[in-house]
Amino acid sequence: MPGDVDAPAHEDRVVTTLSESIGGPIGDHAVRRRRLAPVGWLLLLTAFVMALGMVQKSDCYRQTWSNGDTRYTHMCYSDLPYLYTGRGLAELEWPYTDDATTRQRYQVMEYPVGISYWAWGTAWVTHWLSGSPDLADRAATKPDDLWGVPGMLKEIRLFVAVNALGFAAIALVACWLIAGVNRRRPWDAAAFALSPALLLTGLINWDLLAVGFVAGALWAWSRGKPVLTGVMIGLGTATKLYPLFLLGALLVICWRKRTWYEFVMATGSAVIAWVLFNLPAMLGGGVAQWKVFWSFNSSRGADLGSLWMVLQNVTGHTFTPHEINLWSWVLFGAWCVGVLVLGMLAPRTPRFAQLGFLIVAGFLIVNKVYSPQYVLWLLPLAVLARPRWRDQLVWQGTEVLYFASVWWYLGGQLTAGDGTSNPFYWLSIVIRVIGQLYLAAMILGDMFAPQDDPVARAEDEAELEAASRADAARRSPALAAGT
């Protein structure tokens, strides 16, 4: 077909079928009018989906998340309003301060520094937009009573709105970066832009911040920029732990290609970026406050959404945090070794997104908790690793089922007749894991049968076209000069 961009309706059966309602796939001789480039449409779709995500939270927004039933029955829960008053953000307290009075009132933010910085920064914006309310009155009020302070409910809603607009901007940048990874296939990013997972979970917590850094790492690597790739991974790891695992994907790629210099540069820049980004937290309150995130997670038991929770309820055995820590890391280590072996055995070097998805999915499957927004961790990797709408819909369908069931479970709607068990919730966890394993299997199929991988075919076609142009240029200097 003419042009340098592959049309999804020509090679994706789902898109082809849907296109029949508007006349079918575009023909080879169709007249093309330049209006809006694919990336422009993708950004409009992303903005639309993020706006729908805000609407989806509107019932809770109107009630300022104060109705315990609505947040679960309407599936509009968000951590943001509760942490605004529960972590000192309403008083603009530095998340890592070692001030004794502050630490008696509030616990340290249990997130990596990137999220804490963002939350603190958006709290400042909220205060400014609220007319800089008097903080002395709040300091004299018990934290549990802050919701009753005049004007606080409006301020909490404003805090959520400020973050929502920031998340929308990050989603737009992430979509633009994803669309640029494979230049012939920008439309692969449509599975990100139109993702039901993005719509439903984007406002639950601050996970979209790390998604933006992962998208940046994928884009930078596709442009042959190992240092920038490492910086994105380092900043992402300082925001959520999981981007660290992308270095494992780079290890396989660089090992196969014998480009150790690129791996060293990416790893070194990731470490430097991580250290520099963490320094303000370490120096602004001490290591004791900074490392709360690590101690909080290590002391956690079997939590929401995990297979450990299912095993615990089915078997009746209570796993200690130490047992889960040990076995989850052992299982994840074995999974990573398996990805390494398969990556080395594949007939051609796997793509960054393929290996990245496999590693991060393994971590999530054996992890001790799976919050519903964790699906966002996989989203940019998934849409680039397996750009097939059928498989994206199957996988995200299992994630949507889990999204609904976790709120119904917390709201008590899934309790069985015996009053103690929740078999449907446990089943939804297993189905979600099966969905992730299904997509991982499809990606492995592409790795070992690259002729069926649309991205690999596009790369081969691009190489053939480049070789053809180079050959024509050698035969005709005039052609090379563009005359």
PyMOL commands that set and color helices and strands:
alter all, ss='L'
color gray80, all
select helices_A, chain A and resi 8-10+13-22+38-56+58-62+70-73+80-86+89-91+100-105+113-129+135-139+143-148+152-179+186-193+196-201+208-222+226-237+242-257+260-283+287-290+292-298+307-315+321-345+352-366+372-385+389-410+423-448+450-452+454-475+477-480
alter helices_A, ss='H'
color red, helices_A
deselect
rebuild
show_as cartoon
